[in-house]
């Protein structure tokens, strides 16, 4: 009975995802963006948060810039975000490339 109740409550919890936008800048050429997204099941906030922390730590270690990392709740609500490098300056020049 407890298992059924837990499954019922889990069905109302939101999904989570980790989105990593990486931009490759080569002087004289238009920059390229790669977006990676990993989706988690309903109610798996702890797993998503752990993965987000690992991605942020690894990005700091390898000093990969510019990169933008988001922990997203549901479809659009950003719970946590981390930017590495001049992401904001690149968004000014090419707004359509980041959306």
VMD Tcl script that draws the C-alpha trace (Angstrom):
set ca {
  {0.00 0.00 0.00}
  {2.87 2.38 0.78}
  {4.38 1.81 -2.67}
  {1.12 2.70 -4.39}
  {0.79 5.83 -2.27}
  {4.35 6.90 -3.05}
  {3.78 6.36 -6.77}
  {0.61 8.43 -6.57}
  {2.45 11.32 -4.87}
  {5.38 11.10 -7.30}
  {3.02 11.53 -10.25}
  {2.38 15.14 -9.12}
  {6.05 16.09 -8.78}
  {7.82 18.01 -11.56}
  {10.48 16.68 -13.89}
  {14.00 18.11 -13.89}
  {16.67 18.52 -16.54}
  {20.22 19.81 -16.82}
  {20.96 21.93 -19.89}
  {24.51 22.76 -20.97}
  {25.04 25.32 -23.74}
  {28.61 25.39 -25.02}
  {29.82 28.00 -27.47}
  {32.86 27.57 -29.70}
  {34.47 30.84 -30.78}
  {37.00 30.88 -33.63}
  {38.20 34.34 -34.72}
  {37.05 35.24 -38.21}
  {34.30 32.63 -38.29}
  {30.74 32.65 -36.94}
  {30.57 30.96 -33.56}
  {28.86 27.65 -33.08}
  {26.69 26.56 -30.19}
  {26.10 23.07 -28.93}
  {23.24 22.38 -26.52}
  {23.15 19.19 -24.45}
  {20.20 18.25 -22.28}
  {19.77 15.41 -19.82}
  {16.24 14.80 -18.57}
  {15.38 13.22 -15.24}
  {12.13 11.53 -14.19}
  {9.48 13.05 -11.95}
  {10.61 13.88 -8.44}
  {14.31 13.16 -9.05}
  {15.59 16.53 -7.80}
  {18.47 15.02 -5.82}
  {19.80 13.12 -8.84}
  {19.47 16.18 -11.07}
  {21.18 18.42 -8.48}
  {24.06 15.95 -8.09}
  {24.54 15.78 -11.85}
  {24.38 19.60 -12.11}
  {27.08 19.90 -9.42}
  {29.29 17.39 -11.24}
  {28.93 19.25 -14.53}
  {29.78 22.59 -12.89}
  {32.81 21.09 -11.14}
  {34.08 19.42 -14.31}
  {33.61 22.60 -16.34}
  {35.64 24.52 -13.75}
  {38.39 21.88 -13.83}
  {38.85 21.85 -17.59}
  {38.25 25.62 -17.83}
  {35.90 25.29 -20.76}
  {34.53 28.69 -21.73}
  {32.11 30.06 -22.76}
  {29.53 27.72 -21.31}
  {26.15 28.11 -19.69}
  {24.69 25.46 -17.36}
  {21.08 25.39 -16.12}
  {19.11 23.18 -13.75}
  {15.55 23.39 -15.07}
  {12.37 22.46 -13.20}
  {9.52 21.41 -15.43}
  {9.86 22.84 -18.91}
  {11.08 26.39 -18.37}
  {11.71 27.38 -14.74}
  {15.45 27.74 -14.10}
  {16.28 26.68 -10.55}
  {20.05 27.19 -10.75}
  {22.32 28.67 -13.40}
  {26.06 29.03 -13.83}
  {27.94 30.91 -16.57}
  {31.57 30.43 -17.53}
  {33.26 33.00 -19.73}
  {31.73 35.87 -21.72}
  {28.32 34.28 -22.28}
  {26.42 37.55 -21.78}
  {28.53 39.38 -24.40}
  {27.94 36.61 -26.94}
  {24.19 36.75 -26.30}
  {24.18 40.44 -27.26}
  {25.67 39.67 -30.67}
  {23.69 36.55 -31.52}
  {20.47 36.38 -29.52}
  {18.87 33.88 -31.91}
  {21.71 31.39 -31.47}
  {20.96 30.88 -27.75}
  {17.22 30.26 -28.00}
}
mol new
graphics top color blue
foreach p $ca { graphics top sphere $p radius 0.5 }
foreach p [lrange $ca 0 end-1] q [lrange $ca 1 end] { graphics top cylinder $p $q radius 0.2 }
display resetview
